[in-house]
């Protein structure tokens, strides 16, 4: 039996975003992850990784387990209901959005075209007593720089309703505004009051010069504006009238919440160092933008009709390619190139999983899928010559020619293994994608000689993969020197490397379903067969399970695909969110949370299932 943990299950956290930073809220009502001023900045609340690294709780004084939690429909507003022996309260949590406010000066962070809205840089919490009476407590204890710097509170103004907190050298000043009466005890801001039927109170934590709400009426107005903003944004999407619609909508909102609006970058997840192996060392920082995600992101966003977000992400990738020419695997959400990895020795880690890492040395890895991801994302956007930016063409040519130069060499693969480089099959397939999409784009430009040369090299790559990356059973393998399976070869039919009716495609998909699963859920690979440079096992990779759903649809196994899809959707966290992995036996989520690639794969898989049901 698993010992009772002081850490909530990963999948139980509520996720908030204002498209510049994100917050995770535990069922207890404690804000346990908030990094400021950006989602990849040092944390001010870090109890997610160490119970002493700062938190901000608002809730009943004598309870820690709520009666119910949900998002207000179509929004990123989290509602938590509490039933006590004396009464009921409801808490609403939200990172505020508001109208675009850079009217008299230009933003120093935004590189995308201004919209009608912007982050307010305020975490708003409201509590209302709906019956009886309930004693509530506010307890806000920031710990700056990943828990290494305690804060110091001071009153602002003449009364007890506003305070500010900062640490020496902490960089960010927090401001807490509320209609509760605050008291300060060391680094903690505390308030207690008895709410009676109909009473409502608010507190607002802010971190910029922009004003927070100063009274209840203003707080309610700004909360309603934010809720309507999310509902209006969601209404732009194309969602089918289907039982899976709610799953698609929550995934869309989650992806939007992981977009860093000033640049259009999509962060892989909101967190760092949530373990892939309980108590183990497979702990990575995912608060960055992976180039490979561009393809899957554009698949999902275009499918949902969210063209603005897709275009902003494409422009971010294009900007990166123009700036650096030679692509890395990943970048900071502001386009930063250096993501040097280091460990935070002072932090205990989620349930003792160490090391806790900041930065990600995978940015130095050679991974040959990046050129295909880049070219496929441009091809998805273009399709017609009038949308092909001529200024981008030299950059695209360079990416294709880089794939031509390096496709015969080993790399670290799509999973960024830290063992020896290998001739990974999926990497070769993505090099083929670079040449295939490059040839198509060249044809749009009427450059026949270039298109023919690239098409010839694409054929050469395909022949090499078929010769060396397929075993005696006719199944695609992880790399050229093994018969081990790898879920990344599910991309073979999804990127049209071979037609779905090819016997080798069918054999591969069914082999993965039969041999690389635990209770129907897909592993990336078997760790005992793969030198990935890290100790320990890992859970099933949820993105791979959704890839299997898509691949089953492609080979005509629609009923199998639907059953697996329904099973995967049943494993969602209580708020409809997914971490990176799922322990198939317990249903427990593992890895960073919420994970963009999982939600992207969910969207693509669900749409394939729906279209197959409708006979498309």
Buried (B, 14 or more C-beta within 10 A) or exposed (E): EEEEEEBBBBBBBBBBBBBBBBBBBBBBBBBBBBBBBBBBBBBBBBBBBBBBBBBBBBBBEEBBEBEEBBBBEBBBBBBBBBBBEBBBBBBBBBBBBBEEBEEEEEEEBBBBEEEEBBBBBBBBBBBBBBEBBBBBBBBBBBBBBBBBBBBBBEBEEEEBBBBBBBBEEBBBBBBBBBBBEBBBEEBBBBBEBEBEEEBBBBBBBBBBEBEBBBEBEBBBEBBEBBBEBBBEBBEEBEBBEBEBEBBBBBBBBBBBBBBBBBBBBBBBBBBBBBBBBBEBBBBBBBBBBBBBBBBBBBBBBBBBEBBBBBBBBBBBBBBBBEEEEEBBBBBBBBBEEEBEBEBBEEBBBBBEBBBBBBBBBBBBBBBBBBBBBBBBBBBBBBEEEEEBBEEBBEBBBBBBBBBBEBBEEBBBBBBBBEEEBBBBBBBBBBBBBBBBBBBBBBBBEEBEEBBEBBBEBBEBBBEBBBEBBBBEEBBBBBBBEBEBBBBBBBBBBBBEBBEBEBEBBBBBBBBBBEEBBEEBBBBBBBBEEBEBEBEBEBBBBBBBBBBBBBBBBBBEBBEBBBBBBEBBBEBBBBBBBBBBBBBBEEBBBBBBBBBBBBBBBBBBBBBBBBEBBEEE
